[in-house]
């Protein structure tokens, strides 16, 4: 796991909040442990049998009016954790995620640099 952490190019924001994880088979309430512009780490629901490579969606409600919708791919499931890579996120959700990271990390320049890296990666 240390090698995975060392390869990360995106700063993760530690969180502990509930979100909805929707797969092709079911919908689960999950705990978000951390989030970045590139991915999200979730606690795996006990009743879930994740499929690596499966497409899903994480809905992270910031308020009654604002929800960050992240289309994801499940990239690893180990020790009760689900690692999900964010795919093509919509502009509105990306703006909310970016703002949340800026406010909580306190480094607008860092978030801006990571956003550029993300956009370059998607091209």
KEKOL-538344 format. One record per atom (N, C-alpha, C): atom name; residue in one letter; x, z, y. Coordinates in nm, 2 decimals, padded with zeros to 4 digits. Atoms other than C-alpha are relative to their C-alpha. Last residue first. Layout:
// KEKOL-538344
{bagu:CA; drenpa:A; u:X; w:Z; v:Y}
...
***
This chain:
// KEKOL-538344
{bagu:N; drenpa:X; u:-00.01; w:00.14; v:-00.03}
{bagu:CA; drenpa:X; u:-00.68; w:-02.28; v:01.43}
{bagu:C; drenpa:X; u:00.07; w:-00.08; v:-00.11}
{bagu:N; drenpa:X; u:00.12; w:00.06; v:00.04}
{bagu:CA; drenpa:X; u:-00.79; w:-01.94; v:01.30}
{bagu:C; drenpa:X; u:00.00; w:-00.15; v:00.03}
{bagu:N; drenpa:X; u:00.01; w:00.00; v:00.15}
{bagu:CA; drenpa:X; u:-00.44; w:-01.79; v:01.31}
{bagu:C; drenpa:X; u:-00.12; w:-00.09; v:-00.04}
{bagu:N; drenpa:X; u:-00.10; w:00.10; v:00.05}
{bagu:CA; drenpa:X; u:-00.40; w:-01.90; v:01.68}
{bagu:C; drenpa:X; u:-00.01; w:-00.01; v:-00.15}
{bagu:N; drenpa:X; u:00.05; w:00.14; v:-00.03}
{bagu:CA; drenpa:X; u:-00.73; w:-01.73; v:01.77}
{bagu:C; drenpa:X; u:00.10; w:-00.10; v:-00.05}
{bagu:N; drenpa:X; u:00.12; w:00.03; v:00.09}
{bagu:CA; drenpa:X; u:-00.62; w:-01.41; v:01.59}
{bagu:C; drenpa:X; u:-00.05; w:-00.14; v:00.02}
{bagu:N; drenpa:X; u:-00.05; w:00.01; v:00.14}
{bagu:CA; drenpa:X; u:-00.28; w:-01.40; v:01.75}
{bagu:C; drenpa:X; u:-00.11; w:-00.04; v:-00.09}
{bagu:N; drenpa:X; u:-00.06; w:00.13; v:00.00}
{bagu:CA; drenpa:X; u:-00.44; w:-01.45; v:02.10}
{bagu:C; drenpa:X; u:00.06; w:-00.03; v:-00.14}
{bagu:N; drenpa:X; u:00.11; w:00.10; v:-00.01}
{bagu:CA; drenpa:X; u:-00.67; w:-01.16; v:02.03}
{bagu:C; drenpa:X; u:00.06; w:-00.14; v:00.00}
{bagu:N; drenpa:X; u:00.05; w:00.01; v:00.14}
{bagu:CA; drenpa:X; u:-00.37; w:-00.95; v:01.92}
{bagu:C; drenpa:X; u:-00.12; w:-00.10; v:00.00}
{bagu:N; drenpa:X; u:-00.10; w:00.07; v:00.09}
{bagu:CA; drenpa:X; u:-00.20; w:-01.02; v:02.25}
{bagu:C; drenpa:X; u:-00.05; w:-00.02; v:-00.14}
{bagu:N; drenpa:X; u:00.00; w:00.14; v:-00.05}
{bagu:CA; drenpa:X; u:-00.52; w:-00.92; v:02.45}
{bagu:C; drenpa:X; u:00.10; w:-00.09; v:-00.09}
{bagu:N; drenpa:X; u:00.12; w:00.06; v:00.06}
{bagu:CA; drenpa:X; u:-00.56; w:-00.60; v:02.24}
{bagu:C; drenpa:X; u:00.00; w:-00.15; v:00.04}
{bagu:N; drenpa:X; u:-00.01; w:00.00; v:00.15}
{bagu:CA; drenpa:X; u:-00.20; w:-00.50; v:02.32}
{bagu:C; drenpa:X; u:-00.12; w:-00.08; v:-00.06}
{bagu:N; drenpa:X; u:-00.10; w:00.10; v:00.03}
{bagu:CA; drenpa:X; u:-00.24; w:-00.58; v:02.69}
{bagu:C; drenpa:X; u:00.02; w:-00.02; v:-00.15}
{bagu:N; drenpa:X; u:00.06; w:00.13; v:-00.02}
{bagu:CA; drenpa:X; u:-00.56; w:-00.38; v:02.72}
{bagu:C; drenpa:X; u:00.10; w:-00.11; v:-00.04}
{bagu:N; drenpa:X; u:-00.11; w:00.10; v:-00.02}
{bagu:CA; drenpa:X; u:-00.39; w:-00.07; v:02.58}
{bagu:C; drenpa:X; u:-00.06; w:-00.14; v:00.01}
{bagu:N; drenpa:X; u:-00.06; w:-00.02; v:-00.13}
{bagu:CA; drenpa:X; u:-00.61; w:00.24; v:02.59}
{bagu:C; drenpa:X; u:00.11; w:-00.10; v:00.04}
{bagu:N; drenpa:X; u:-00.15; w:00.01; v:00.01}
{bagu:CA; drenpa:X; u:-00.67; w:00.23; v:02.22}
{bagu:C; drenpa:X; u:00.07; w:00.02; v:00.13}
{bagu:N; drenpa:X; u:-00.04; w:-00.10; v:00.08}
{bagu:CA; drenpa:X; u:-01.03; w:00.35; v:02.25}
{bagu:C; drenpa:X; u:00.15; w:00.00; v:-00.03}
{bagu:N; drenpa:X; u:00.04; w:-00.14; v:-00.05}
{bagu:CA; drenpa:X; u:-01.14; w:00.16; v:02.55}
{bagu:C; drenpa:X; u:00.06; w:00.11; v:-00.08}
{bagu:N; drenpa:X; u:-00.07; w:-00.03; v:-00.13}
{bagu:CA; drenpa:X; u:-00.95; w:-00.16; v:02.46}
{bagu:C; drenpa:X; u:-00.03; w:00.14; v:00.05}
{bagu:N; drenpa:X; u:-00.14; w:-00.03; v:00.03}
{bagu:CA; drenpa:X; u:-01.07; w:-00.14; v:02.09}
{bagu:C; drenpa:X; u:00.08; w:00.03; v:00.13}
{bagu:N; drenpa:X; u:-00.01; w:-00.13; v:00.07}
{bagu:CA; drenpa:X; u:-01.44; w:-00.10; v:02.19}
{bagu:C; drenpa:X; u:00.15; w:00.03; v:-00.03}
{bagu:N; drenpa:X; u:00.02; w:-00.10; v:-00.10}
{bagu:CA; drenpa:X; u:-01.40; w:-00.39; v:02.44}
{bagu:C; drenpa:X; u:00.01; w:00.14; v:-00.06}
{bagu:N; drenpa:X; u:-00.11; w:00.00; v:-00.09}
{bagu:CA; drenpa:X; u:-01.26; w:-00.62; v:02.18}
{bagu:C; drenpa:X; u:-00.01; w:00.11; v:00.10}
{bagu:N; drenpa:X; u:-00.11; w:-00.06; v:00.08}
{bagu:CA; drenpa:X; u:-01.53; w:-00.53; v:01.93}
{bagu:C; drenpa:X; u:00.13; w:00.01; v:00.09}
{bagu:N; drenpa:X; u:00.03; w:-00.15; v:00.02}
{bagu:CA; drenpa:X; u:-01.80; w:-00.59; v:02.19}
{bagu:C; drenpa:X; u:00.11; w:00.07; v:-00.07}
{bagu:N; drenpa:X; u:-00.01; w:-00.06; v:-00.13}
{bagu:CA; drenpa:X; u:-01.65; w:-00.93; v:02.29}
{bagu:C; drenpa:X; u:-00.02; w:00.15; v:-00.01}
{bagu:N; drenpa:X; u:-00.15; w:-00.01; v:-00.03}
{bagu:CA; drenpa:X; u:-01.60; w:-01.03; v:01.93}
{bagu:C; drenpa:X; u:00.02; w:00.07; v:00.13}
{bagu:N; drenpa:X; u:-00.05; w:-00.11; v:00.08}
{bagu:CA; drenpa:X; u:-01.97; w:-00.95; v:01.86}
{bagu:C; drenpa:X; u:00.15; w:00.02; v:00.03}
{bagu:N; drenpa:X; u:00.06; w:-00.12; v:-00.05}
{bagu:CA; drenpa:X; u:-02.08; w:-01.17; v:02.15}
{bagu:C; drenpa:X; u:00.06; w:00.12; v:-00.08}
{bagu:N; drenpa:X; u:-00.07; w:-00.04; v:-00.12}
{bagu:CA; drenpa:X; u:-01.84; w:-01.45; v:02.05}
{bagu:C; drenpa:X; u:-00.05; w:00.13; v:00.06}
{bagu:N; drenpa:X; u:00.06; w:00.06; v:-00.11}
{bagu:CA; drenpa:X; u:-01.95; w:-01.47; v:01.69}
{bagu:C; drenpa:X; u:00.05; w:00.06; v:00.13}
{bagu:N; drenpa:X; u:00.09; w:-00.09; v:-00.06}
{bagu:CA; drenpa:X; u:-01.70; w:-01.37; v:01.42}
{bagu:C; drenpa:X; u:-00.06; w:-00.06; v:00.13}
{bagu:N; drenpa:X; u:00.04; w:00.05; v:-00.13}
{bagu:CA; drenpa:X; u:-01.54; w:-01.63; v:01.20}
{bagu:C; drenpa:X; u:-00.11; w:00.09; v:00.07}
{bagu:N; drenpa:X; u:00.00; w:00.14; v:-00.01}
{bagu:CA; drenpa:X; u:-01.40; w:-01.43; v:00.92}
{bagu:C; drenpa:X; u:-00.04; w:-00.04; v:00.14}
{bagu:N; drenpa:X; u:00.10; w:00.06; v:-00.09}
{bagu:CA; drenpa:X; u:-01.31; w:-01.06; v:00.93}
{bagu:C; drenpa:X; u:00.02; w:-00.15; v:00.00}
{bagu:N; drenpa:X; u:-00.06; w:00.09; v:-00.10}
{bagu:CA; drenpa:X; u:-01.10; w:-00.95; v:00.63}
{bagu:C; drenpa:X; u:-00.12; w:-00.06; v:00.08}
{bagu:N; drenpa:X; u:00.07; w:00.12; v:-00.03}
{bagu:CA; drenpa:X; u:-01.25; w:-00.66; v:00.43}
{bagu:C; drenpa:X; u:00.07; w:-00.07; v:00.12}
{bagu:N; drenpa:X; u:-00.06; w:00.07; v:-00.11}
{bagu:CA; drenpa:X; u:-01.07; w:-00.38; v:00.26}
{bagu:C; drenpa:X; u:-00.06; w:-00.13; v:00.02}
{bagu:N; drenpa:X; u:00.02; w:00.15; v:00.00}
{bagu:CA; drenpa:X; u:-01.29; w:-00.17; v:00.04}
{bagu:C; drenpa:X; u:00.07; w:-00.05; v:00.13}
{bagu:N; drenpa:X; u:00.00; w:00.06; v:-00.14}
{bagu:CA; drenpa:X; u:-01.19; w:00.19; v:-00.04}
{bagu:C; drenpa:X; u:-00.02; w:-00.15; v:-00.02}
{bagu:N; drenpa:X; u:00.12; w:-00.03; v:-00.08}
{bagu:CA; drenpa:X; u:-01.28; w:00.41; v:-00.34}
{bagu:C; drenpa:X; u:00.00; w:-00.06; v:00.14}
{bagu:N; drenpa:X; u:00.01; w:-00.14; v:-00.03}
{bagu:CA; drenpa:X; u:-00.92; w:00.41; v:-00.48}
{bagu:C; drenpa:X; u:-00.12; w:00.03; v:00.09}
{bagu:N; drenpa:X; u:-00.08; w:-00.09; v:00.08}
{bagu:CA; drenpa:X; u:-00.90; w:00.03; v:-00.47}
{bagu:C; drenpa:X; u:-00.02; w:00.14; v:00.05}
{bagu:N; drenpa:X; u:00.08; w:-00.11; v:00.03}
{bagu:CA; drenpa:X; u:-01.11; w:-00.27; v:-00.36}
{bagu:C; drenpa:X; u:00.09; w:00.09; v:-00.09}
{bagu:N; drenpa:X; u:-00.05; w:-00.10; v:00.10}
{bagu:CA; drenpa:X; u:-00.93; w:-00.55; v:-00.19}
{bagu:C; drenpa:X; u:-00.10; w:00.11; v:-00.02}
{bagu:N; drenpa:X; u:-00.13; w:00.04; v:00.04}
{bagu:CA; drenpa:X; u:-01.00; w:-00.87; v:00.00}
{bagu:C; drenpa:X; u:00.07; w:00.10; v:-00.10}
{bagu:N; drenpa:X; u:-00.05; w:-00.12; v:00.07}
{bagu:CA; drenpa:X; u:-01.38; w:-00.85; v:00.05}
{bagu:C; drenpa:X; u:00.14; w:-00.04; v:-00.06}
{bagu:N; drenpa:X; u:-00.03; w:00.03; v:00.14}
{bagu:CA; drenpa:X; u:-01.45; w:-01.14; v:00.29}
{bagu:C; drenpa:X; u:00.07; w:00.13; v:-00.06}
{bagu:N; drenpa:X; u:-00.13; w:-00.04; v:00.07}
{bagu:CA; drenpa:X; u:-01.61; w:-01.06; v:00.61}
{bagu:C; drenpa:X; u:00.01; w:-00.06; v:-00.14}
{bagu:N; drenpa:X; u:-00.01; w:00.07; v:00.13}
{bagu:CA; drenpa:X; u:-01.88; w:-01.18; v:00.86}
{bagu:C; drenpa:X; u:00.14; w:00.03; v:-00.06}
{bagu:N; drenpa:X; u:-00.13; w:00.06; v:00.05}
{bagu:CA; drenpa:X; u:-01.87; w:-00.92; v:01.13}
{bagu:C; drenpa:X; u:-00.02; w:-00.06; v:-00.14}
{bagu:N; drenpa:X; u:00.02; w:00.06; v:00.13}
{bagu:CA; drenpa:X; u:-02.18; w:-00.83; v:01.33}
{bagu:C; drenpa:X; u:00.13; w:-00.08; v:-00.04}
{bagu:N; drenpa:X; u:-00.11; w:00.10; v:00.03}
{bagu:CA; drenpa:X; u:-02.11; w:-00.59; v:01.61}
{bagu:C; drenpa:X; u:-00.03; w:-00.05; v:-00.14}
{bagu:N; drenpa:X; u:-00.06; w:00.00; v:00.13}
{bagu:CA; drenpa:X; u:-02.44; w:-00.43; v:01.71}
{bagu:C; drenpa:X; u:00.11; w:-00.10; v:-00.02}
{bagu:N; drenpa:X; u:-00.13; w:00.08; v:00.03}
{bagu:CA; drenpa:X; u:-02.55; w:-00.35; v:02.06}
{bagu:C; drenpa:X; u:00.04; w:00.03; v:-00.14}
{bagu:N; drenpa:X; u:00.00; w:00.14; v:-00.05}
{bagu:CA; drenpa:X; u:-02.91; w:-00.26; v:02.17}
{bagu:C; drenpa:X; u:00.12; w:-00.08; v:-00.04}
{bagu:N; drenpa:X; u:00.13; w:00.07; v:00.05}
{bagu:CA; drenpa:X; u:-02.98; w:00.06; v:01.97}
{bagu:C; drenpa:X; u:00.00; w:-00.15; v:00.04}
{bagu:N; drenpa:X; u:00.11; w:-00.06; v:-00.07}
{bagu:CA; drenpa:X; u:-02.61; w:00.16; v:02.02}
{bagu:C; drenpa:X; u:-00.13; w:-00.07; v:-00.05}
{bagu:N; drenpa:X; u:-00.06; w:-00.08; v:-00.11}
{bagu:CA; drenpa:X; u:-02.27; w:00.08; v:01.87}
{bagu:C; drenpa:X; u:-00.11; w:00.08; v:00.08}
{bagu:N; drenpa:X; u:00.09; w:-00.02; v:-00.12}
{bagu:CA; drenpa:X; u:-02.43; w:-00.05; v:01.55}
{bagu:C; drenpa:X; u:00.07; w:00.10; v:00.09}
{bagu:N; drenpa:X; u:-00.04; w:-00.12; v:-00.06}
{bagu:CA; drenpa:X; u:-02.17; w:-00.19; v:01.31}
{bagu:C; drenpa:X; u:-00.08; w:00.03; v:00.13}
{bagu:N; drenpa:X; u:00.07; w:-00.02; v:-00.13}
{bagu:CA; drenpa:X; u:-02.31; w:-00.46; v:01.09}
{bagu:C; drenpa:X; u:00.03; w:00.14; v:00.05}
{bagu:N; drenpa:X; u:00.00; w:-00.14; v:-00.05}
{bagu:CA; drenpa:X; u:-02.07; w:-00.57; v:00.82}
{bagu:C; drenpa:X; u:-00.06; w:00.01; v:00.13}
{bagu:N; drenpa:X; u:00.01; w:-00.02; v:-00.15}
{bagu:CA; drenpa:X; u:-02.14; w:-00.90; v:00.65}
{bagu:C; drenpa:X; u:00.00; w:00.15; v:00.02}
{bagu:N; drenpa:X; u:00.10; w:-00.11; v:-00.03}
{bagu:CA; drenpa:X; u:-02.04; w:-01.02; v:00.30}
{bagu:C; drenpa:X; u:-00.01; w:00.00; v:00.15}
{bagu:N; drenpa:X; u:00.04; w:00.00; v:-00.14}
{bagu:CA; drenpa:X; u:-01.84; w:-01.30; v:00.13}
{bagu:C; drenpa:X; u:-00.11; w:00.11; v:00.02}
{bagu:N; drenpa:X; u:00.14; w:00.01; v:-00.03}
{bagu:CA; drenpa:X; u:-01.69; w:-01.22; v:-00.20}
{bagu:C; drenpa:X; u:-00.03; w:00.01; v:00.15}
{bagu:N; drenpa:X; u:00.02; w:00.13; v:-00.05}
{bagu:CA; drenpa:X; u:-01.32; w:-01.28; v:-00.25}
{bagu:C; drenpa:X; u:-00.15; w:-00.03; v:00.04}
{bagu:N; drenpa:X; u:-00.10; w:00.04; v:-00.09}
{bagu:CA; drenpa:X; u:-01.28; w:-00.97; v:-00.46}
{bagu:C; drenpa:X; u:-00.02; w:-00.15; v:00.04}
{bagu:N; drenpa:X; u:-00.07; w:00.12; v:00.06}
{bagu:CA; drenpa:X; u:-01.61; w:-00.88; v:-00.62}
{bagu:C; drenpa:X; u:00.10; w:-00.04; v:00.11}
{bagu:N; drenpa:X; u:-00.04; w:00.11; v:-00.09}
{bagu:CA; drenpa:X; u:-01.73; w:-00.53; v:-00.54}
{bagu:C; drenpa:X; u:00.07; w:-00.12; v:-00.08}
{bagu:N; drenpa:X; u:-00.11; w:00.06; v:00.08}
{bagu:CA; drenpa:X; u:-01.92; w:-00.32; v:-00.80}
{bagu:C; drenpa:X; u:00.05; w:-00.12; v:00.08}
{bagu:N; drenpa:X; u:-00.04; w:00.14; v:-00.02}
{bagu:CA; drenpa:X; u:-02.13; w:-00.10; v:-00.58}
{bagu:C; drenpa:X; u:00.12; w:-00.04; v:-00.09}
{bagu:N; drenpa:X; u:00.08; w:00.10; v:00.08}
{bagu:CA; drenpa:X; u:-02.31; w:00.21; v:-00.69}
{bagu:C; drenpa:X; u:00.04; w:-00.14; v:00.01}
{bagu:N; drenpa:X; u:-00.01; w:-00.03; v:00.14}
{bagu:CA; drenpa:X; u:-02.05; w:00.45; v:-00.56}
{bagu:C; drenpa:X; u:-00.07; w:-00.10; v:-00.09}
{bagu:N; drenpa:X; u:00.12; w:-00.07; v:00.06}
{bagu:CA; drenpa:X; u:-02.04; w:00.29; v:-00.22}
{bagu:C; drenpa:X; u:00.02; w:00.02; v:-00.15}
{bagu:N; drenpa:X; u:00.08; w:00.08; v:00.09}
{bagu:CA; drenpa:X; u:-01.69; w:00.19; v:-00.12}
{bagu:C; drenpa:X; u:-00.11; w:00.08; v:-00.05}
{bagu:N; drenpa:X; u:00.01; w:-00.08; v:00.12}
{bagu:CA; drenpa:X; u:-01.55; w:00.36; v:00.19}
{bagu:C; drenpa:X; u:-00.10; w:-00.07; v:-00.10}
{bagu:N; drenpa:X; u:00.12; w:-00.07; v:00.02}
{bagu:CA; drenpa:X; u:-01.48; w:00.09; v:00.44}
{bagu:C; drenpa:X; u:00.02; w:00.09; v:-00.13}
{bagu:N; drenpa:X; u:-00.02; w:-00.08; v:00.12}
{bagu:CA; drenpa:X; u:-01.17; w:-00.06; v:00.60}
{bagu:C; drenpa:X; u:-00.12; w:00.09; v:-00.02}
{bagu:N; drenpa:X; u:00.07; w:-00.13; v:-00.01}
{bagu:CA; drenpa:X; u:-01.24; w:-00.34; v:00.86}
{bagu:C; drenpa:X; u:00.02; w:00.07; v:-00.14}
{bagu:N; drenpa:X; u:00.05; w:-00.05; v:00.12}
{bagu:CA; drenpa:X; u:-01.04; w:-00.65; v:00.94}
{bagu:C; drenpa:X; u:-00.07; w:00.14; v:00.02}
{bagu:N; drenpa:X; u:-00.01; w:00.08; v:00.12}
{bagu:CA; drenpa:X; u:-00.89; w:-00.89; v:01.19}
{bagu:C; drenpa:X; u:-00.06; w:00.06; v:-00.13}
{bagu:N; drenpa:X; u:00.05; w:00.13; v:-00.02}
{bagu:CA; drenpa:X; u:-00.98; w:-00.76; v:01.53}
{bagu:C; drenpa:X; u:00.00; w:-00.09; v:-00.12}
{bagu:N; drenpa:X; u:-00.09; w:00.07; v:-00.09}
{bagu:CA; drenpa:X; u:-00.93; w:-00.41; v:01.40}
{bagu:C; drenpa:X; u:-00.07; w:-00.14; v:00.03}
{bagu:N; drenpa:X; u:00.04; w:00.14; v:-00.03}
{bagu:CA; drenpa:X; u:-01.15; w:-00.15; v:01.23}
{bagu:C; drenpa:X; u:00.11; w:-00.06; v:00.09}
{bagu:N; drenpa:X; u:-00.07; w:00.06; v:-00.11}
{bagu:CA; drenpa:X; u:-01.10; w:00.18; v:01.06}
{bagu:C; drenpa:X; u:-00.04; w:-00.14; v:00.02}
{bagu:N; drenpa:X; u:-00.12; w:-00.08; v:-00.02}
{bagu:CA; drenpa:X; u:-01.27; w:00.42; v:00.83}
{bagu:C; drenpa:X; u:00.09; w:-00.05; v:00.11}
{bagu:N; drenpa:X; u:-00.11; w:00.07; v:-00.06}
{bagu:CA; drenpa:X; u:-01.62; w:00.27; v:00.84}
{bagu:C; drenpa:X; u:00.11; w:00.09; v:00.02}
{bagu:N; drenpa:X; u:-00.08; w:-00.06; v:-00.11}
{bagu:CA; drenpa:X; u:-01.86; w:00.46; v:00.62}
{bagu:C; drenpa:X; u:00.12; w:-00.09; v:00.04}
{bagu:N; drenpa:X; u:-00.14; w:-00.03; v:00.03}
{bagu:CA; drenpa:X; u:-02.11; w:00.25; v:00.42}
{bagu:C; drenpa:X; u:00.06; w:00.08; v:00.12}
{bagu:N; drenpa:X; u:-00.05; w:-00.08; v:-00.11}
{bagu:CA; drenpa:X; u:-02.48; w:00.20; v:00.40}
{bagu:C; drenpa:X; u:00.14; w:00.05; v:-00.03}
{bagu:N; drenpa:X; u:-00.04; w:-00.14; v:00.02}
{bagu:CA; drenpa:X; u:-02.54; w:-00.07; v:00.14}
{bagu:C; drenpa:X; u:00.03; w:00.06; v:00.14}
{bagu:N; drenpa:X; u:-00.04; w:-00.05; v:-00.13}
{bagu:CA; drenpa:X; u:-02.73; w:-00.40; v:00.12}
{bagu:C; drenpa:X; u:00.03; w:00.15; v:-00.02}
{bagu:N; drenpa:X; u:00.07; w:-00.13; v:-00.05}
{bagu:CA; drenpa:X; u:-02.76; w:-00.59; v:-00.20}
{bagu:C; drenpa:X; u:00.05; w:00.03; v:00.14}
{bagu:N; drenpa:X; u:00.08; w:-00.07; v:00.09}
{bagu:CA; drenpa:X; u:-02.67; w:-00.90; v:-00.41}
{bagu:C; drenpa:X; u:-00.08; w:00.12; v:00.06}
{bagu:N; drenpa:X; u:00.10; w:00.09; v:00.05}
{bagu:CA; drenpa:X; u:-02.53; w:-01.16; v:-00.17}
{bagu:C; drenpa:X; u:-00.10; w:00.07; v:-00.10}
{bagu:N; drenpa:X; u:-00.06; w:00.10; v:00.09}
{bagu:CA; drenpa:X; u:-02.35; w:-00.88; v:00.01}
{bagu:C; drenpa:X; u:-00.11; w:-00.10; v:-00.05}
{bagu:N; drenpa:X; u:00.10; w:00.09; v:00.08}
{bagu:CA; drenpa:X; u:-02.47; w:-00.68; v:00.31}
{bagu:C; drenpa:X; u:00.08; w:-00.10; v:-00.08}
{bagu:N; drenpa:X; u:-00.08; w:00.11; v:00.07}
{bagu:CA; drenpa:X; u:-02.26; w:-00.39; v:00.44}
{bagu:C; drenpa:X; u:-00.10; w:-00.08; v:-00.09}
{bagu:N; drenpa:X; u:00.07; w:00.07; v:00.11}
{bagu:CA; drenpa:X; u:-02.44; w:-00.17; v:00.69}
{bagu:C; drenpa:X; u:00.09; w:-00.11; v:-00.05}
{bagu:N; drenpa:X; u:00.03; w:00.14; v:-00.02}
{bagu:CA; drenpa:X; u:-02.24; w:00.07; v:00.91}
{bagu:C; drenpa:X; u:-00.08; w:-00.06; v:-00.12}
{bagu:N; drenpa:X; u:00.07; w:00.07; v:00.10}
{bagu:CA; drenpa:X; u:-02.18; w:00.44; v:00.94}
{bagu:C; drenpa:X; u:-00.02; w:-00.15; v:00.05}
{bagu:N; drenpa:X; u:00.14; w:00.03; v:-00.03}
{bagu:CA; drenpa:X; u:-01.91; w:00.59; v:01.15}
{bagu:C; drenpa:X; u:-00.07; w:-00.08; v:-00.10}
{bagu:N; drenpa:X; u:00.08; w:-00.05; v:00.11}
{bagu:CA; drenpa:X; u:-01.57; w:00.74; v:01.10}
{bagu:C; drenpa:X; u:-00.14; w:-00.01; v:00.04}
{bagu:N; drenpa:X; u:00.14; w:-00.03; v:-00.03}
{bagu:CA; drenpa:X; u:-01.33; w:00.55; v:01.30}
{bagu:C; drenpa:X; u:-00.05; w:00.08; v:-00.11}
{bagu:N; drenpa:X; u:00.06; w:-00.09; v:00.09}
{bagu:CA; drenpa:X; u:-00.95; w:00.49; v:01.32}
{bagu:C; drenpa:X; u:-00.14; w:00.04; v:00.04}
{bagu:N; drenpa:X; u:00.06; w:-00.11; v:-00.07}
{bagu:CA; drenpa:X; u:-00.87; w:00.19; v:01.54}
{bagu:C; drenpa:X; u:-00.07; w:00.09; v:-00.11}
{bagu:N; drenpa:X; u:00.13; w:-00.05; v:00.06}
{bagu:CA; drenpa:X; u:-00.64; w:-00.05; v:01.36}
{bagu:C; drenpa:X; u:-00.04; w:00.12; v:00.08}
{bagu:N; drenpa:X; u:00.01; w:-00.14; v:-00.01}
{bagu:CA; drenpa:X; u:-00.37; w:-00.25; v:01.55}
{bagu:C; drenpa:X; u:-00.14; w:00.04; v:-00.05}
{bagu:N; drenpa:X; u:00.11; w:-00.04; v:-00.09}
{bagu:CA; drenpa:X; u:-00.34; w:-00.60; v:01.42}
{bagu:C; drenpa:X; u:-00.01; w:00.15; v:00.00}
{bagu:N; drenpa:X; u:-00.03; w:00.04; v:-00.13}
{bagu:CA; drenpa:X; u:-00.02; w:-00.75; v:01.28}
{bagu:C; drenpa:X; u:-00.11; w:00.04; v:00.10}
{bagu:N; drenpa:X; u:00.11; w:00.01; v:-00.09}
{bagu:CA; drenpa:X; u:-00.03; w:-00.58; v:00.95}
{bagu:C; drenpa:X; u:00.05; w:-00.04; v:00.14}
{bagu:N; drenpa:X; u:00.03; w:00.14; v:-00.03}
{bagu:CA; drenpa:X; u:00.26; w:-00.65; v:00.72}
{bagu:C; drenpa:X; u:-00.11; w:-00.02; v:00.11}
{bagu:N; drenpa:X; u:-00.11; w:00.06; v:-00.07}
{bagu:CA; drenpa:X; u:00.39; w:-00.30; v:00.73}
{bagu:C; drenpa:X; u:-00.02; w:-00.14; v:00.04}
{bagu:N; drenpa:X; u:00.01; w:-00.06; v:-00.13}
{bagu:CA; drenpa:X; u:00.05; w:-00.16; v:00.62}
{bagu:C; drenpa:X; u:00.11; w:-00.06; v:00.09}
{bagu:N; drenpa:X; u:00.11; w:00.06; v:-00.07}
{bagu:CA; drenpa:X; u:00.04; w:-00.40; v:00.33}
{bagu:C; drenpa:X; u:-00.01; w:00.05; v:00.14}
{bagu:N; drenpa:X; u:-00.04; w:00.14; v:-00.03}
{bagu:CA; drenpa:X; u:00.39; w:-00.30; v:00.22}
{bagu:C; drenpa:X; u:-00.11; w:-00.07; v:00.08}
{bagu:N; drenpa:X; u:-00.09; w:-00.01; v:-00.12}
{bagu:CA; drenpa:X; u:00.29; w:00.07; v:00.24}
{bagu:C; drenpa:X; u:00.04; w:-00.14; v:00.04}
{bagu:N; drenpa:X; u:00.08; w:00.00; v:-00.12}
{bagu:CA; drenpa:X; u:00.00; w:00.00; v:00.00}
{bagu:C; drenpa:X; u:00.09; w:00.00; v:00.13}
***
